[in-house]
Amino acid sequence: GREIVWSIGCFGFCITYALLLVMGTTPSMPLLMAMVLAQGALGYGLTSVMGAIPLEIFEGKHVGAIFGMLMLGGIAGTFSGPPRDAMLPRVAGAGIQRAIILIIGLQFFAQIIGYVMRVAKKNSFWRN
């Protein structure tokens, strides 16, 4: 069940990034509300399983160190993302923000595909 919840959460972020791309050309209040709803309810609202999935995957006596490194990487990415995204338009031009949003959305989409494939294999959908 955790993989499905995580996939739905990632899909919420994909919707968020798609709406951000659309809002770049046609900003409107309904699109903003839809983006906030997708990010809050589907994205961040369902990523509470983030702690349980690594603990289940990396069982053993070193699970604390592994989980700590995963969280440290997540915190570092969260901390470094906004300054990086603020500096990129000055360095690379105006179209870079759109490219970043598109790349992040594609990354979440690829993660969703990976989780769906894992669930399908786990449920013996693709077994010989």
C-alpha positions as CSV (number, residue, x, y, z in Angstrom):
1,G,0.0,0.0,0.0
2,R,2.8,2.4,0.7
3,E,4.1,2.4,-2.9
4,I,0.6,3.3,-4.2
5,V,0.3,6.2,-1.7
6,W,3.8,7.4,-2.7
7,S,2.9,7.2,-6.4
8,I,-0.3,9.2,-5.8
9,G,1.8,11.8,-4.0
10,C,4.3,12.0,-6.8
11,F,1.4,12.4,-9.3
12,G,0.2,15.3,-7.2
13,F,3.6,17.0,-7.7
14,C,3.4,16.2,-11.5
15,I,0.0,18.0,-11.6
16,T,1.5,20.9,-9.6
17,Y,4.4,21.3,-12.1
18,A,2.1,21.0,-15.1
19,L,-0.1,23.7,-13.7
20,L,2.9,25.9,-13.0
21,L,3.9,25.6,-16.6
22,V,0.4,26.6,-17.8
23,M,0.3,29.5,-15.3
24,G,3.5,30.8,-16.8
25,T,1.6,31.7,-20.0
26,T,-2.0,32.2,-18.7
27,P,-2.0,33.0,-15.0
28,S,-5.4,32.8,-13.3
29,M,-6.9,32.3,-9.9
30,P,-8.6,29.0,-10.7
31,L,-5.3,27.5,-11.9
32,L,-3.5,28.8,-8.8
33,M,-6.2,27.2,-6.6
34,A,-5.9,23.9,-8.5
35,M,-2.1,24.0,-8.1
36,V,-2.3,24.7,-4.4
37,L,-4.8,21.8,-4.0
38,A,-2.8,19.4,-6.0
39,Q,0.4,20.2,-4.1
40,G,-1.2,20.3,-0.6
41,A,-3.6,17.4,-0.8
42,L,-2.0,15.0,-3.2
43,G,1.7,16.1,-3.0
44,Y,2.7,16.9,0.5
45,G,-0.5,15.4,2.0
46,L,0.5,11.9,0.9
47,T,4.2,11.9,1.3
48,S,4.0,11.0,5.0
49,V,5.0,7.4,4.0
50,M,8.5,8.8,3.1
51,G,9.9,7.6,6.4
52,A,8.3,4.1,6.3
53,I,9.4,3.1,2.8
54,P,13.2,3.4,3.4
55,L,12.8,1.6,6.7
56,E,11.0,-1.2,5.0
57,I,13.6,-1.4,2.2
58,F,16.8,-1.1,4.2
59,E,16.0,-3.4,7.2
60,G,18.9,-4.3,9.4
61,K,21.2,-2.9,12.1
62,H,22.4,0.1,9.9
63,V,18.9,1.3,9.0
64,G,19.3,4.4,11.2
65,A,22.5,5.5,9.4
66,I,21.0,4.9,6.0
67,F,17.8,6.7,6.9
68,G,19.9,9.6,8.3
69,M,21.9,9.9,5.1
70,L,18.7,9.9,3.0
71,M,17.1,12.6,5.2
72,L,20.4,14.6,5.1
73,G,20.3,14.5,1.3
74,G,16.7,15.5,1.2
75,I,17.3,18.4,3.6
76,A,20.3,19.6,1.6
77,G,18.3,19.5,-1.6
78,T,15.5,21.4,0.0
79,F,17.8,24.0,1.3
80,S,19.9,24.5,-1.9
81,G,17.0,24.4,-4.4
82,P,15.5,27.9,-3.9
83,P,18.8,29.8,-4.0
84,R,19.9,27.8,-7.1
85,D,16.6,28.5,-8.8
86,A,16.8,32.2,-8.0
87,M,20.4,32.5,-9.4
88,L,19.8,30.5,-12.6
89,P,17.8,33.1,-14.5
90,R,20.6,35.7,-13.9
91,V,23.2,33.3,-15.2
92,A,21.4,31.4,-18.0
93,G,18.5,33.6,-19.1
94,A,14.8,33.7,-18.7
95,G,13.8,30.3,-20.2
96,I,15.7,28.3,-17.7
97,Q,13.0,28.3,-15.0
98,R,10.5,26.6,-17.4
99,A,13.1,24.0,-18.3
100,I,13.8,23.3,-14.6
101,I,10.1,22.9,-13.8
102,L,9.7,20.5,-16.8
103,I,12.7,18.4,-15.8
104,I,11.5,18.1,-12.2
105,G,8.0,17.1,-13.4
106,L,9.6,14.5,-15.7
107,Q,11.6,13.2,-12.8
108,F,8.5,12.7,-10.6
109,F,6.8,11.0,-13.6
110,A,9.7,8.6,-13.9
111,Q,9.5,7.8,-10.2
112,I,5.8,7.0,-10.6
113,I,6.5,4.6,-13.4
114,G,9.2,2.9,-11.3
115,Y,6.8,2.4,-8.4
116,V,4.0,1.2,-10.6
117,M,6.4,-1.3,-12.1
118,R,7.5,-2.5,-8.7
119,V,4.0,-2.9,-7.5
120,A,3.0,-4.8,-10.6
121,K,6.0,-7.1,-10.3
122,K,5.3,-7.6,-6.5
123,N,1.8,-8.5,-7.3
124,S,3.1,-11.1,-9.8
125,F,1.6,-9.3,-12.8
126,W,4.8,-9.7,-14.9
127,R,6.0,-13.0,-13.6
128,N,6.5,-15.8,-16.1
